[in-house]
Amino acid sequence: MPASIASTIGAGPPFTAATSPRDRSSTASASTHTHYYPQSAAREPHADFLPDLAGLDAPALVIKGSCDYLSWSSAQEYLRVLPDARLSYLDGAGHNAYQDEPERYMEEVRAFLLGRRPLEAPYEGNRPPDDYEGPH
């Protein structure tokens, strides 16, 4: 795992091959949905809310950092379920993009909320960009 992902995670042990988000589906306490990563081993994961969002007729903004510990497929799942969603890809940011790239993050959010064009074009691809360092 790239050091940038490990540093993004913060507290807790770094991921290993056995504990990466991709492999969590094989553990007893893991969530059954691929877009969710449990934040606490001591708590049961919350119920999957994506089915309730399916087909929602409202604009949505999905922000994904290039060093996110969540899989690329997690962002794609939100885009699949939310028909009017756009993906903002922030290279150099981790899962907490608002901390890693606060100016760029806020500009993306402001543009979205005010109906303006974002500074960077929304990411259109299904495959991760070449510089994406997180799990696929």
Summary of the structure (lengths in Angstrom):
residues: 136
radius of gyration: 15.2
end to end distance: 12.2
largest distance: 44.6
contacts: 353
relative contact order: 0.18
helix: 32%
strand: 10%
